[in-house]
Amino acid sequence: MSTEITPSANEVRQLNFIEEIIEKEKKSEELPIVHTRFPPEPNGYLHIGHAKSICLNFGLAKKYNGKCNLRFDDTNPTAEDVEYVDSIKEDVHWLGFDWEDRMFYASDYFQQIYDWAVLLIKKDKAFVCDLTAHEVSDMRGNPNIPAKPSPYKNRTVEENLDLFERMKNGEFSDGSKTLRAKINLASPNMHMRDPVLYRLLRASHHRTGNKWCIYPMYDFAHGQSDYIEGITHSICTLEFEVHRPLYEWFLEALELPLPRPRQIEFARLNLTYTVMSKRKLLELVKSNYVNGWDDPRMPTICGLRRRGYTTESIRNFAEKIGVAKRENIIDVSLLEFCIRENLNKKANRILGVLNPLKVVITNYTENTEEELEAINNPENANAGTRKIPFSKELFIERDDFMEEPPKDYFRLKPGGEVRLRYAYYIKCENVIKNTKTGEITEIHCTYDTESKGGKTIDGRKVKGTIHWVSAKNAIECEVRLYDRLFKSENPESGQDFKEDLNPDSLKVVTGFVEPFIISAKAGEKYQLERIGYFNVDKDSKPDNIVLNRTVTLKDTWSKNLKR
């Protein structure tokens, strides 16, 4: 098995099967340069599956000192928009890749593709067909039964040339005619049964306007666009494997000079608890099940970015899952592990309370404050320290106190003692309740004046350490607790994927965070100690800080944990 050294990690990893193909081609001197492309259709926002493809295509070009183009396959004007083009460019750049001066569109080649269609007609390998899409489907047969020939297949070359030009000139109504290839009606590959090359479609194109009223099908435009750009490896996801014979047939039928691009398929990314269909993601957006394409619950790259995922975490995820030849399903917990691993090293820690319970330190002097030193990030020696205020009244998490706790409960309880993170030992002396509801409203505690920083004169230690904020100084924040968008591992297993939406995928609470947060800027990432990792949302304003939960500190969906 071939291996290579990963320079960044200095670890040995196996070459993936595409790299093995390239290595063999380079050894046999068949490959002067590696030239790949990332070819999205601008009909939606990119998602985490596209991120894998971006990393693969641009990564191969970088590894072999080659080139990678960004090309928009914009052959369907009814679904495409400049908004999607701009978002795709932003996402590719955010992931750390640069197409330099090689940004192209399939629409750049519409005239050449049209000329090639004319050439196929002249070679008697294409014909104008008057059948409707429904009629074509009815006559297509199945893998074991040949298709029925179109009654228009025997039109003369001259008649087809005339009709195709008139199609281009807009003389016929939408859908009334198509241009089809003449290949093999008995082929077990349904894509080879006289496929459609062009359809009539009066729709304004985001780049060509109303110049064209016929548009090439994806299969006809894709391979020829690759050829024009000098692509050496046309890397596609596995569903295009059955399209490869058609890809190669077009290049051969047009007698395009060598070298020609080679299509190679790899397994697309499938994630548990995730829908990866752009059509279904668009349905979620349009039906307001989510708050736009960049909703942090969405698997879109912009949604992950807004949630707080980093470039490094997504690229590391793509590296870990590798490149497979056959379909598999990746547990989304691996993606969550990658962001935890990344943020553990780079995100500063701050204190915050999301479900506050007031603590009054009865033996602390009234109207007194002090500043305590806190470590910004114990995983980063260069992160330094900060000052946090301490006062008579504090907020702790309501879950950190139990009036009647179980035996192995090490947080605060009546008569019990805990350590406040970076502060003092406190002991619960009294519990104050609402006389009508019985709800606990305050905890009265005393503090050990000699326990600052967690050290005591008598050397005693406690097992429980809890976080807190000074009630007087804390900043009130809107905290959006994002969770997985779907309840089951395979949300598409039922009749309607929307029935599997998780009603708890977003909870909005009011939190209280140490004053440091007031200076935070949109996009900055923090760990709220003992709670999770958070990202400052773009909606934040100086008088209303908004925090998005990126991920919890551990996998709360694990089968070994109770939700």
Sequence and secondary structure as in RCSB ss.txt:
>XXXX:A:sequence
MSTEITPSANEVRQLNFIEEIIEKEKKSEELPIVHTRFPPEPNGYLHIGHAKSICLNFGLAKKYNGKCNLRFDDT
NPTAEDVEYVDSIKEDVHWLGFDWEDRMFYASDYFQQIYDWAVLLIKKDKAFVCDLTAHEVSDMRGNPNIPAKPS
PYKNRTVEENLDLFERMKNGEFSDGSKTLRAKINLASPNMHMRDPVLYRLLRASHHRTGNKWCIYPMYDFAHGQS
DYIEGITHSICTLEFEVHRPLYEWFLEALELPLPRPRQIEFARLNLTYTVMSKRKLLELVKSNYVNGWDDPRMPT
ICGLRRRGYTTESIRNFAEKIGVAKRENIIDVSLLEFCIRENLNKKANRILGVLNPLKVVITNYTENTEEELEAI
NNPENANAGTRKIPFSKELFIERDDFMEEPPKDYFRLKPGGEVRLRYAYYIKCENVIKNTKTGEITEIHCTYDTE
SKGGKTIDGRKVKGTIHWVSAKNAIECEVRLYDRLFKSENPESGQDFKEDLNPDSLKVVTGFVEPFIISAKAGEK
YQLERIGYFNVDKDSKPDNIVLNRTVTLKDTWSKNLKR
>XXXX:A:secstr
  EEEETTTTEEEE  HHHHHHHHHHHTT  S  EEEE   SSS  BHHHHHHHHHHHHHHHHTT EEEEEE   
 TTT  HHHHHHHHHHHHHTT   TT EEEGGGGHHHHHHHHHHHHHTT EEEE   HHHHHHTS BTTB     
TTTT  HHHHHHHHHHHHTT S TTS EEEE   TT SSGGGSS EEEEE    BTTTBTS SEEE HHHHHHHH
HHHHT SEEEEEGGGGGGHHHHHHHHHHTT  S   EEEEE    BTT    HHHHHHHHHTTSSSSTT TTS B
HHHHHHHT  HHHHHHHHHHH   SS   B HHHHHHHHHHHHHHH EEE EESSEEEEEETTS TT EEEEEEE
S TT TTS EEEEEEESEEEEEGGGB SS  TT  SB TT EEEETTS EEEEEEEEE TTT  EEEEEEEE TT
 GGG  TT    S EE  EETTT EEEEEEEE  SBSSS TTSSS GGGGB TTSEEEEEEEE GGGGG  TT E
EEETTTEEEEE TT BTTBEEEEEEEESS TT TTS  
